[in-house]
Amino acid sequence: METNGLGSQGFPELKNDTFLRAAWGEDTDYTPVWCMRQAGRYLPEFKETRAAQDFFSTCRSPEACCELTLQPLRRFPLDAAIIFSDILVVPQALGMEVTMVPGKGPSFPEPLREERDLERLRDPAAVASELGYVFQAITLTRQRLAGRVPLIGFAGAPWTLMTYMIEGGSSSTMAQAKRWLYQKPQASHQLLRILTDALVPYLVGQVAAGAQALQLFESHAGHLGPQLFNKFALPYVRDVAKRVKARVQEAGLAPVPMIIFAKDGHFALEELAQAGYEVVGLDWTVAPEKARRRSDGWCRRCWTTLGHSVILPTWAMDSILIWTQNTWGPLWMPCINTHVCFDRTELTHSPSTTTNKDDVSRRIKILELEFSIWFHVWKIFALTLSSFLASAASMGPLSASSPSHRSSGINEYIL
């Protein structure tokens, strides 16, 4: 694990290694926090930066990717940054056309429909050379982070990429992709092997470029049951981890922790814990305490993500971070991986150069805000109680001999 000194490319010394120590299963002084949603949709400066060009043109601009990666750190005291990119750059590098349609999402004009369509794909060994712009973005961002926090690289897992390539975009059922699994099992495995062969050098290249941790997103795990997952997803997730670690070692690079996040894959928690990753990500539907019991304590290195469909004001983000730190602490839940969409009208934190050393004083201010909120709640309760007592007093003394009076008085107040 790299925590001090300069890297092979002269990267600045890392000043906050809490995230990396947590990922390696070491004790930390506090619960590290990072934002999986990247700079993304909740920052006005993100919209301003993105307005100049389409999505994938932005992904191909190292300068733009660097800027979008750094934007959240100017507002929030996060403990890691994740490079701005997209999992679908891999299908693009394999020769498929992918566009981002406003209001719809990614679209493949010519998805894979038959087995012969696999012949259209480029040699997976050439994918890394096609994705040099991602490596350039990682190196540039690592330099400009100036050692403030570690930088995370990522990729989509084979099954998740396969679904997009066959469905032609997002899908609520994955009917076409699952049809392949049932009707074309050999072609499905062939495609999954192609994707695995493409992902391994791509992830190793990210490490060589400066990524200090890697995350593999199996975002569509929930569309498979245990049997299909164990046959078509898990073997390739395992293979990616095994081969990436071996290639990193062969290249003489420092080892980096790897994270597997299988959304809605709660049925495979035990298998994922043995898949060769340092960290297993839990989605918001998994109770951490149950995950810990199921994994026989291994969940000391399970991280949780808040629900991605939740809409929260930014002050609520800070309240959540405080609550998780105070409740879970660093002993068995070493990281809270936030994955929320923030209410754009509630961006109370202006961009700044706040560093983690200022975190304590900033959190105190948030605690003061929470105290103020509870004070007003108590004040409303007190006024309501006072009003009730005054109303009861105005009805005169109540006695057991006049039950109808008592009952009608209370009902009148309630109405």
Summary of the structure (lengths in Angstrom):
residues: 415
radius of gyration: 25.5
end to end distance: 65.9
largest distance: 92.8
contacts: 1331
relative contact order: 0.12
helix: 55%
strand: 11%
